[in-house]
Amino acid sequence: FSIAVGADVASKRLEATCAIEVEGYSVEEKSYEELGCEGSIVYQKFVKKDGSCCGSPRSVLKC
């Protein structure tokens, strides 16, 4: 599954401070997009870890 998180900070600062971890999943891809005016978005793609007994992404993220 993939998520996108927006913030009111520049992408370099977001990259240094934003580390999203999801139990039972590992980050496969991660990228940042600068929106201008000190805004940015971080995109992360997660994959289930081998042998992990985790729930669905929705239940893990408490959506």
N, C-alpha and C positions, 0 to 999 in steps of 0.2 A: 504494500500500500504506500501511498505518497501523501505528504502534507505540505502546505505552504503557510508560512507564518510571516505576517507583516509587522514592521516596527517603525517607529519614528526616529530611527538612528541611521547613520551611514552604514553601508554594507561592511566596510572594514571593521567598524566597531561591533556590529552585529556578529560578524564571523568570530571575533575574539571573545564574545560574551555569551553567545547562544549555542548551547549544546543540548540538543533534544535527544533523550535516550528513552527507549520504550522497552520494558521488560520482555524478554523472550525474542526480541528482534534486533538485528544489526543494521547499521546504515550501509546501503549499497551505493548510493549516489547522494551528493550534496552540492548545491550551487546557490549563488547569491545574485540578486538583481538589484541594481541601484535605481531608485525611482526619482531621484532629484529631491531638492529641498529637504535633505537629511532623512529621507525615507528609503526603506529597502525591504526586500522579501527574501527569505531563505526557503529553498525547496529541498526536501529530503525524501528519499525513497528507501523504504525499509523492507527487509526480507526476514522471514522466520529463521531463527537459528536452528541448526540440526539438533534433533532430539529434544527440542523445547516443548514443554507442555503448557504453552501460554494460550490465552483466550483469543477471541477475534480482535482485530484492531479497534473496533468500536467499543468493546468491553474493556480493553486495556487502557484506552484513552479516556474512558468514562464519558462518552458522547451521549 
